């Protein structure tokens, strides 16, 4: 494992803070605007919150996810929403009262990089549904169409406090396809887990993976080939967007994409044949799809930021980014999140130059957006402990990080990168009642999620086996030591 002494760490930070001035962040899209025609969803969410009585968790230490810590505080949940957070709250007579003495409360944890459902357990070739490695650009595929709701990993993640997660395609391709954000609830179909109103994510990958997979095929075989491939795809998408972008609705006629196949558009038809690949890329350019990029090296992240400027899209987050500390200021200035591991690197050349203070450095600038992610069916079960590693290594380097700040790496910042921070990620009135009750400080090695609420319903209780969901796949099967 690579370790940096404080002096070397300071030098690394100084390097990260240097460099040319950066451009202002791109404008965010209007979430209230009607989606363009290529963003209509024929597989819409059917998620419905589980009916539950009001809940009052009282006298707990509360980390709101907004950077605030409240000691001896209460959290009131009702009708699937957070009603209030404070002290001595009044609760309805029918409320379930939960004693939070000695316990901690946080927003539900959100993992922005998961392959649960598309690489489910058990890990056999029949379950390998995450990489459509048939072409370097497969923006036409949607990860949700590979999600297997019976994956036992969902229940394991729930026991670790995960209430929402983004499931992504793999990283074999330059553009791997759309990712989907799910609520972590037991379901028969993925639509019943699909987070209502969440935008899709677009998975891209730079560096070694695409050139390794396609170098002996049709290419790309080099990093310059990677960039040429992105540019060619987005050039096509830009032209497609010009022909198929939003138009003012006719007050007299319905368009074909609204379900009326007999309608005739009174305007000149400039659309042409629909293209699923270009639908997705155009959605990224228009700001309706969040762009998530698997990228390790600082120089390649900088190139991808320049690519985004060239074609007018916004990078929501770089994933893995073991060299993100080298351009922490630029990421913050351009409003780009770093979804990173606590201490996982060195397993290939582009992952060589990692440091254990990476997330802490990315978290330092004003307006930063540091995230702890898993990319692992095991790591997703203990993201709170992964964040605790960051706190510990930062302290060794002279950086004190309080729990109320660190929790944002797992909640508020994660929600921001997925475009759902207006609905979840913090304990604020009106937000979804996605809540975890911990047996103590969640950044302790001894921390366990005792109760997990999704939209106010207690979907997991460590002390009640009737509230410990089990996948249909696991029924009747014995598990040694509790491991999959």
N, C-alpha and C positions, 0 to 999 in steps of 0.2 A: 504494500500500500504506500502511496506517495504521501509524505508528510511535509508541511512547510513550517519552518520556524517563524515566529512573529516577524522577524526582520525581513525574511524572504516574502512573507505574506504582504507586508507593507509595500514592498517593491512591486509585487504583482498588482496590488490595488492601484498604485501610482500609475502603472502601465495602463490599467483599465480606464483610468480617469483621463488619460491623455488622448490626443487625436483631434481630427478636424471637427468643426462645428457640425451639428446634425440638423436635419430638417425637422420641422414641427410634425406632430402626429397627424396621420390622415384623418379626415372627417369620418365620424362614425355614421353608420346608416340609420335611417329612421325606422325604428322597429314597428311603428304604427302604420307605416305605409303598406299598401296591398302588395303581396308578393308578385313578382313578374311571372309570366305564364310558364316559364320553365322551372319554376319553384313550387308549383302546385304538388300536393302530396297525395298520391292515390293510396298510400299505406298509412293513413293518419293515425295519430295516437288514439287509443281507446281507454287510456288510463283513467281510472276513477279512484279517488281517495277512499280509503276504508272508513266507514262510519265509526266514530268514536266519541265518548263523552268528553267534556272538558277535563283538562288536567292542570293541576297546580303543583309544580315542583318548588318546594319552599326551603329556605335557609341553606342554599348551596353557594359555592363559589362559581360565578358565571363569567365565562369568556364570551362576549357577544359577537366576536368576529369582526367588529368595527375598530378594534384596538383598545377596547375598554374592558376592564376587569371589575366585577362587582362582588364583594364579599357579603355573605349572609343575605343573599338576594333570592327573589322568587321569579319564576317564569310561568306565565299563564298561557295555556293553549286552548283554543276553542274553534270548532268548525274548520279544522284543518289549518288554522293560521296561528301565528304568534299574536297574542292580544296585547301583552304587556310584559316588560321586564323591569323589576324594581324591588323595593322592600315593602313588606306588609301589604301585599296585594290582596284585594278582596276576590273571592272565587265564588262561582255559582254554587248553590246547595248541592247540585248533582255532580260536582267536580270530583274526580279522583285525586286525592292528595298524596303526594310522594315526598317522603322526608329526604331532603337533600343534605342533611347535616354531615359534614365531613366529606361530602362528594362534590364533584365538579360537573358543570353543564357547559356544553359547547354546541354550536350548530352541527348538523350532520356533516360528516366528512365527504368530500367530493374527490374522486380520482379522475384526472383528466386524460390519463393514458392507460387504458386497459384493453385486453383482448379476451376478456371473459365472454363466453358464448360463441366466439368465432374460433378460438383455440381452447375448447372446453376440456375439462377433466372427464375421463382419463385421456391422457395425451397420446392418442393413436392416430395413424394416418387418416383414418376415416373421419376424424374430427378436425383435420387441418383445413380450415375454411377462411383463413385470414389473408392470404396472399393470392391474388389473381395474377400469377406470374406468366401471363400469356402475351404481354406487351408492356413496353416501358411506361406508357400512359394509359391507365385504366380508370379514368375519372368517371366512367359510366357505371361502375359497380358501387353498390351501397352495402356497407358492413351489416346493416340491420337485416339484410336478407340471408345472412349466415348465422345470425344469433340463435343459439339454442337455449331457450329459457330454463331447461332442466340442468344446465351446467351446475354442479355442486358448488362451484366457486362463488356463485352469487350469495348463497347462504353463509359461507365462510367469511366473505367480505362484510356482510351485514353484521356478523358478530364482532367485527373490528370497527364498527361505527360508520361504515360506508352507506350513505343514503342515496347518493347519485353517482353516476360514472359515465364517462364517454368511452364507448367501444369503438376502436379504430381498426381499419385494415392494417395489414403488416407493412413492412418497409422495403419490400423487394423492388418497388417501382418508383419512378420519378414522381408520379401521381398515382396513389394507390386507390383512391375512391373516397366516397363519403363516409364519415363517422356518424354515430348516433348517440345521443345522450339519453340515458335510461334512469328511471326511478328504480331503486333496488328493492323491489317487492316480488314475492312469488307470483308467477303467472303462467298461463298456458301458451300465450302468444307474445311475441316481442312487442306488438302494438300495445298490449296491456301494460307494458313497462315503459313505453316511450314517453319521455318527459314532455308534457304538453307545452307547446309554444317554443320549445328550444330550437335554435337554428341548427342545421347540419354543420358538421366539421368537414374540412377537406384535408386528407392526409397526403402530405408530400414527404419526400426523403431526398437528402443530398448525401454526397460522399461515397463511401465504399459500397454500400449495399446494392444500389442500382447497377453500378459498373461491374460488380462481381457477378450478379445474376445474369446480366445481358451482354457482358463482354464477349462471350463465346457464341452469342446469337446474333441478333440484328443490331446490337448496340443499345445504349452507349457503352463504350469501353473505357472512357476516361472522364475526369471531372469536367473538362471542357465540353465533352459530349453530353454530360448531364445538363449543363446550362443551355446548350443549344436545344436540347429536347424540351426543357421548360419553355423556352422562348417560342419555339415553333408551336407548341400547344396553345400558349396564350395569345399568339398572333391569330390563330384560327378562332379562338374564343372571342377575341375582340371584334373580329368581323361578324361573327355569329350574333354577338350582342347588339351590334348596330342594326342588324336585320330583325332581331327578335326581342328587342328591348320593350319596356313598358310604353303603351300607347293609351291615350285617353279612351275611356269606355264610351261606346255608343249608347245613347239612352234608349234606342229602339231595338238594337240587335245584340244577341249574345254571341260570344266568340266560341270557337270549337273547344278551347281549353277549359271553358266553363261547363262543358258537358252537352252542349247543343250542337250535334254534328250536322244538322240541317241548316244551321245559320250561315248566312253569307255576309262577310264583313264588308261594310260600306266603304272602308278605306282600301287603298291599294295594298294587295298582299305582297309583303316583302319578306315573309318568314321563311319559306321553303321548307324542306323536310326537317323534321325534328331530329336532333342528335343528342343522345343521352350523355355522351362524353362532354360535349360542348355546353349542354345545360349546366353541368356542375361547374365547369371552369368559368362560364359567364356569371353564374351565381356568386362565385368568389370575387370576380371583378366588381360586381355590383354591390358587394358588401353584405349580401344575404346569406353567405356561407362563411363560417369562421375558418381561417387557414391555419393549420397546425403542421409544423415542419420538423421532422426528425433530422437533427443536424448537430454535429459534435464540435467542429472546429470554429474558432472565432472568425477566421477569414471567410469561411463558407457562409456563416450567418450574415456577415456583412454583404456578401454577394447576393444572398437571397433578399436582404432588405433593399438592395439596389434593383433587383428584379421586380420586387413589389412596386417600387416607384415607377419603373418603366411601364408597367401594365395597369397601375392604378388600383391594386388590391392592398389589403391590410393584413399583416401577419399577426394573428392572435397570440401565438406562442411558439417558441422554439422548444422542442422536446429533447431531453437527454443533455444536450449542450454542456459537455464537461468543460469547455473553455468559455462559458458565458461570462465568467468573472473578468475576462479581458476586455469586454465591451459592455460592462454593466451600465455605464452612464448612457450609452447610445440606446440600449434597450429601454431604459426608463424614459428618456426624452422622446422616443418614438412610440411609447405606449405599448410595448411588446413584452409579454410575459415570458419568463423562463421557467419551464416545467422540467424539473431536474431531479436527479437522484441525490441521496445524501452522501453516498460514498461508493458508487459503483463505476469503475472505469478500468482502463488498462487491458481490456480483453481484445483489443485490436488497435492498430496504429492510430486511427483518428480519435480514439478514446484514451490516448496515452497521457496527455498533459492535464490530468485532473488534479484537483486539490479538495480536501475535505471542507474547506471554507467557501466553496463555490456559491452555494445558496445564500450564505450570510453576506457575501460581497454583492451579489445581485440584488439583495434586499436593502442595501444601504442607501442608494440615491433616493431623492425625493420622487414621489410618484412611481416607485418601483413596483414590480409585480412578480415576486418570487413564489414558486409553487413546488411542493414536494409531490412527485407522482410515483407510480409503481412500475408499470410495464411488466407486471409479474403477478401470477395468481397467488403467490405466497406473500409478496411485499404488500399487496393491497390489504391484507389482513392486519397489518401493523403500521400503517402510515403514520400514526401518532408517534411510534417509536423511531421511525425514520427521521421525523422532524426533530425528535429529542437528540438524535446523533448530531444534527446540525447545530443545535444549541450548545451541546457539549464541546464540539470542536471550535466553534466560534469563541467560546469562553477561554479556551486554551490560547487563542490568538489575541485575546484582549478585547473581544467584542461581547458585551452582555446583551442578551436578547430575552426580553420578558415573555412569559407565556401568552399574554394578551396580544403581542405582536406575532409570535410564531404561529398561533392558531390560524391566522389569515392565510398562511401558506397552504392550508388544507381546506379552507372554506371560502372566504370572500374572494381571494385572488383566483382560486380555481373556478368559482362561479363566473367571475369576470371574463376569463379566457373562453368560457363556453357560451357567453352571451346570455346567461340566466341569472345574473346578479340582481336583477330587478325582482326576482321571485324567491331566491334562496341564497344561502351562503352566510347570512348573518341573522342574529336574533333581534329582529326589529318588528315593530307592530305592522301587521299586514303581510309579512313574508310567510312562506310555507313553514309549517311547524315541523321542520326536519331537525331533530334534536337528539343529542346523545347525553346520557347520564353516566358519568364515569365514577369508579370507586375511589378515585383520588385524582391527583394531578395527572392529566393525560400524557404529560411528557416524562413520566416516571416509567422505569422498566417494569414496574409492578402494575401499571395501569391496565384496567380492563373495562370494556364497555358493559355496564350492567343492564341498561335499558336503551333501546333505540326506537325513536318515534319517526314515522314518515307521514307527513301531513296530519300530525296529531294522533295517529294511531300507534299504539305500542306493538310494533311488529317483531321485536326481539326482547327477551327478558332472560338474562343469564340464570335467574333463580326459578324460572317457570318453564319446564320442558314443553308445555303446550304452546309456548310462544318462542319456539326455536325452530324456524322453518327448515324443512328437509326437502331436497330435490326428489322428485318422483323417481329419478334414476337410482337414488340411494336407498329407496324403500326396500327393506328385506336384506340389505347388504351390511356386513360388519366392516368396521373401519379400525385398523390397528393404530392405537395411540392417537386417534382423532385426526390423523393426517390423510389427505386424499391420495 
